[in-house]
Amino acid sequence: MTNTNWLPDLTQFPGPKYLALVRALREAVRVGTLPPDSQLPTVRELAWQMKVTPGTVSRAYQLATQEGLLAATVGRGTFVASATPRFGPTQSFYAERDPAYLAGRIDMRSPRMPDVGQGAAFSAAMAGLADIVASDWLDYPSQRGEEELRHAVVGWLQGRVLGSVTADDIALSYGGQSAINLMFQCCLRGDRPLVLIEDLAYAGFRHAARLSRAELLALEVDDEGLRPDALEAACRKHSPQVLCVTTEAQNPTTVRMPEHRRREIADIAKTYEIQIIEDDCYSIVQSNIPSLRALAPDRTWYVGSFSKSISAALRLGYVVCPSGMGQAGRLTAQHSFFGLARPVSDLCLSLLSRGVAAELRSAVQLGFTDRLEGVVNILGAYDLSWQHGLPFVWLRLPSGWRASIFARMAETEGVLLRSADEFALIHGRAPNAVRLALPGNHSRAQIEEACRRLARLLDSPPSELSV
């Protein structure tokens, strides 16, 4: 069914136009103006009819698709979701990189590892493994068989203050996102459990919550991270089960939570009996501040991975489970995928035990540090937040700019970035800020040129703002 005559009146809905359009879509679906399976106008057609930018309509369609209101089909268009119950995710976890679209552009949307010889190191390690492959590669992988790798992961974490940690506390997974999904499966119970996240947070928490049929509540953050008063108020009012928080390298704001704030968060979690998932995937090598796992070892699940420090292709994630809960974490992994595939676990064990993983991590850090220096040299005069060792920076925009408009204008200059609203819930707080990730596949000179283009934009805000 096609319904290209639908033309909403956004004056009934306050706020930015793209959010007003989402609310108009919800209302039209609710009252039946847009019945299930009806086709919506194209982005450009609706934008022309409403006299708004295509970006406004595109963002509204994207948000409505994320919440399951709409369904987009490649080659067919955008439709109101079917009344038939839908199973599983309704959108891709990430957008595939289109080489044709990226040609000539600097993609600063997501960090990418610099090439510091990972391929040669992996090739050498796999060549060594070829000589030891035996009949045990014919059996299902097991959690027991990963004990040596779990010991190696404990050694990998020596630069962190995690409290008492042994191999028995470690559960392994296929990357950090897999670890978060596993911990939700392990911790959440009942219908529509409540998960707390920071109001600007890694989108993977939202995806994991949807898979677990959990509700999300975003809590306010400040320049020290998650606000304890917001956490305590939510605990009193809503009885949440899990808190997801990033202490060392908040994504996207780069905030590093000070020790006194961590202690407050840990105390509140203990008082209200909630579990904590502490995300440290964007981990810097050394930290002298106690983690939440050290401060609340009976309820904190500390998550990390190789994806942001060595190679995203390895898909090795790990969880330091709460004291005495390692077996529960490993059993959850076992019920999900038995254990890591032997080629993955043996390769990672080889890299860790021979010190190659640590060497690659150091080289990656140097590559990111060099690129970060180039960004800070050019954009440091603006309201920029960054942290040594992190592959992204947080840029608060000057007066006259909105994040959505700045992102679109940057795209016309050949620079792709993420605006703050991509890290917020649909009804959440989205400041006028953008995240710039460091693309390791581009040289420092290319990144500096991208930053110069952004600086010219920052100095020339549009005379009129609209979204």
N, C-alpha and C positions, 0 to 999 in steps of 0.2 A: 504494500500500500504506500502510495506517495502522498506526502502532505507538504508540498512546497509553498503553500499559501500562508503558512503560520507566520505571523509577524507579531512578536511580543511588544508590550508597552512597558518599557523599563522604568518609567516614572513611578510605577507602583512599588518598586523595590529599591531601597536605599543602598548606598555603598558604591564601590567601583563597578564599572559597567560589566566587566566579565563575570563578577559574582552576582550582579543583578540578573544577568542572562541565565546563570545556573539556577537561580531561584525561580525565574520565569519558566524554565524547563520543568522544574519539579512541580510547579503549580499546574502547568498544562497537562502533565502526565496524571497528576492526582485527580483533576476534574474530568479527564477524558478528552480534552481538546486534542491531545496527542496520544492516541491509543497505542497499545503494544504493537511492535513491528512496523509502525509508520515511519516512512523515510523522511529525514530532515533535509532542509535545503543545504546545499554545499556551503562551505565556509565563505567563499567569495560572494556567493549569491545573497546569503543572509546579511553579510557585512554591508553590501551595497544597499540592500533594502532598508537596513537600520541606520545607515550612515555612520558606521563605526569602522574601525580598522579590522582587517582579516585576523590580526593577532588576537583581538578581543574575543572574537567568535571561536577561534581555534583553542584558546585557553579554556573557555567555558565548556566547549565540547570535550576537551581532555579531562577536565575535572569531573564532569558529569559521567564520563565513561569510567573513571576511576572508582566512583561510588556505585557503579552498576546500573545507573539510570539509562545510559545509552550503550549501544554496542556498535563498534566500528568494524567494517569488513572491507579489506583491501580490494579495490576494484569495483565495489558496489556502492559504498557510501556509508552514512551514519544513520542508525535506526534507533527508535525507542526500544529498549530491551524487551524481549518477549515476556509475556505473562507466565510462560512455562518456567518452573524453577530452574535456575542456572547452577551448575556445579563447578567448583574450582575457581581459579583466578579468572578475572574478566579482562586483564590487560597484561602486556608483556612486562617483565621485571625491569628491563632496560631496553633502550632503543638500539637496534643494530646500527653500526656505523656504515653509512652509505659512501663508498669511495668517490662516487661522482659528486655528491653533495659536498664532501669534505675537501675536494680538490681546490687548492689555493687558499684554504681557510686554516686558521690556527684554532684547534679544538681544545678549549680550556674548561670543558664541562666536567670531565672526570680525570683524575690523575692517571698517568700511564708510566710504567716503569721505564727508566732509561736503560738502554742496552749497555750493560757493563760486563758482558761475557757470560750471561746466564746460559745461552745456547750451548756454548763450548763446554761449560761446566756440567750441564745436564747430559750432554753427549758422552763425556768421559765417564760420568757416574754410571750411565746405562750400559756402557761397554763393559765396565767392571762387573755389573750385575749379571751380564750374559753368561759369565763363567760360573755363576753359583746357582742359577735356576735349576731347581730339582723337582722331584715329584710332588712336593708339598704345594707347588703352584697349581696343582690340579684340584685342591680342596677349597671349600668355602673359606674366606678369610674369617678370622675370629678375633674377638676382643683380647683374649689371652695371648694370641700371637703378636699383639702390638705392644707388649710390655716394654721391650727394649726401646721402641720409638717413644713411648711415654716417658721413659727415663731421660731420653735425649731432649725432649721438650722441656722437662724441668730444668735442665742445664741451659737451654735457650733463654729461659726466663730469669736468669740470675741477676740481670740489671734492674729488676723490679722489686718493690717492697710488697710482697704478697702474703707475708706470714709464713707459717709452716706449710710447705707443699712437698708432697712426694708423688711418685708415679701413680700411686693408688688414687690420688685426687684428680687425675687427668682423664678426660674423655676426648676422643678424636673425632673429627668430622670432615666433610668435604667443603672446607672453607668456612669463613666467619658467618655467612648468612645461614648455612646449614646448621651451624652451632646454635644460632639464635632460635631457629625453628625447633631444634631438638629440646632446648631449654623451655620453650613455651609448652611443648608436649609434656615435659617432665613436671612443670610447676602448675599449670593452669587446670582448673577443675570447675565443673558445673556449666550451666548454660550462660553464654555471653559474659564470661569473666572480664574484669576490668584491668587494663594495662595502662600504666602511667608512662609518658614519655616527655622529653623536653619539647617546648613549643616550636623550636627549630631543631630538627633531628634528622638523622639518616633515614631515608625512605624505606630501607629494608625492614625497620621495625613495623611500619604500617603493613607491608606485605605479609610479614610473618603473623601479625595479629589477625589479618583477614583469613589466612589459612587455618588458624586456630579458633575461628569464630569468636574472637574477642573484641570487646569494645575498647576504644582508645580515648584517653583524656590527656591533653597537652598541658604542661605546667610551665609557668613563666620562668625564664632565665634572666640573669643579669651579668655584669662583667666578671663575676666569680663563678658562674655556672648556675645550676639548678637552685632556685630559691627555697630554702627550708620552710618558710612560712607557707608557701604555696603547696609544698608536699604535705605538710601536716594538715592543712585545711582539707585537701583532697582525701587524705586518709580518714579524717573524722567524718566526712560527709558521704563518702562513696564506698568504703571498704574494698580497696583495690587488692589484687593478689600479687602483682609484679610491678616493679619499677625498672625501666630501662634508662641508663644514664651513662654518659661519657665523661670521665674525670680528667684524663691526661690531655686529650686533643679533641675538644668538642667540635663536632662536624655539623654545621659549617663555620662556626664563629671563631674557631681556633683557641677558645678559652681553656686555660688550665686551672682546674679547681684547686684552691688552696687547702691546706690540711685542716684548718678549723672548719671550713665548710663541709669537707668530707666527713668529719666527725659528727657534725650536726645531722647530716643525711643518714649516717649509719645509726645514730641513736634513735631517730624517728622510725626507721625501718624496724629496729628491734622492738620499739614500743608498740607498733601497730602490726607486728608479725607479718611483714611483707617480704617477699623474695626480691633480690636485686640482680639484674643482669648488667654487669659492668663491661661496656664495650671498649676494648683497647686495640682494635684492629689497626688504627692509625697510630701505632705505638712508636714513640721515640725510644732510642736504644737504652738510655739510662734515666732513672728517676729516683730521687731520694725521698719522695713524698709517699707515705703509706697509702696503698690502694684501699678501696672499700672491701676487697677480699681480705686484707690484713686487719681492717677495723671491725668488720662484721663477718668473720669466717664461717659462721654457722648458717648464713643465708645469702651469700654472694656467689654468683656464677660469673667468673671472669673469662671473657671471650677474646681470643686473638687469632691471627692467621698469618700465613706467608704472603697473602695476596698483595699487601701494601708495602712489603719490605723486601721481597725477593722476586716473585713472579706470580701474577694472577692466574697463570695457567696451571700451577701446581695443585690448587684446590686443597690445601691442607689447612684445616682449622683445628683449634683446640679449646677446651674449656677446663679451667681450674674450678672444680666443683666445690661446693661448701664442704667443710670438714665432715667426713663420714658419709658423703653423698656421691663419691666417685663411682661406686658400683651402680647406683641409680642412673647416673649420667651415661655410663657405658651400656647398661641394659637398654636404655632408651635408644641409643645409637644402634645397638644390635637388632632391636625390633624394627628399626627403620631400614638398615642396609647391611646387616650382619657385621661388617667391618670394612676398613679401607681396602681397596683393591691392592693386591700385592705389588704390582709395578709402582703404584703411588707410594705406599708405605715404605717399600725397600729403597726407592730413590730418595725419599726424604730422610730416611735413616742414614743413608750413605752421605748425603750432604751435611747433615748435622754432626755425625760422628767424626768426619774428617776435617771439620772446621770450615768447609767450603761455604756453608750457609751463612756463617758469621762474616766471612770475607765478602760475599755478595751483598749482604745487608749494609756493610760499611761503604762499599762502592756505590750502592744505590743512594745512600744518604748523602754522599759527596756530590753525586749528580744532581739530586734535588736541591742541595744547598747552593750549588752554583747557579742554578736557574732561579732559585728564590732570591738570591742576591741581585740578580738582574731586575726582577720585578720590584723589589723594594727600592732599588736605586732610582727607578723612574716614577713609581706610584707612592713612594713613602711620604711625600708631602701631603697626600690626601689622608682621609680617615681610614687607615689601613691597619688591620690586625693580622699578625702572623706569629709563627713560632718556629724556632730552629728545628729542622728535621721533618717538618710537615710539608706535604706536597700540595698545599692549597693556602690561599689567603682570603681574608674577608674584607670587602671594601664597602664602607658605608658611603652612600652617594651624597653629594652636596645638594644644597637647596636648589630646587628647579628640576630635579630629576625624580622619576619614579622607576623602580627596578624593572618593571615590565617594559617600559619604553626604552630604558637604557640597554636592556638585553637585545631588543629588536634593532636599535641603532648600531650596537656593536656588531650584530650579525651583518648589517649592510657594509661594515668596515672590514669584514672577513674574520671576525673574532667571535667565537662561540663561548658562552658562559652560562652560569645558572643564577637565576634571580632567587631572592629569599623565599618567595612563595612556593618554590619547588621543595622546600624543606619543612613546610608548615602543613598542618591539617587544613582541610577545605575552609573551615570557619576559624582558623587560627590566626595568630599575629604574624604578619609578614612585613618587616621593616623595609625601608628603601635601601637595600643593600644587595650585593651580588657576591657569589663565590667564584674565585678564579683558581682553577686547578692547574698544576704544573704538568704539561704534557712532555713526558720523557722522549717521545718520538720526534720532538722539535728541538733544535739547537737553542742555546741561550740567545744568540743573535736574533733568531726568529721570534722568540718569546718577547725580547725587548722591543722589537718592532711592533708586535701586537700591543704591548703596554703603551707605547707612544701614541698609537691610534686611540686607545682608550683615554689617555690623558687629554688628547685634543677634544674628545667628546665631553669629558668631565668639565672642561673649561668653557664649554658652549652649550649650556642647557637649553632645551626648547622654550620658546616664549609662552606656549600654552600646553598644559598637561591634559591628557585624556587617556583612557584605557578602554 
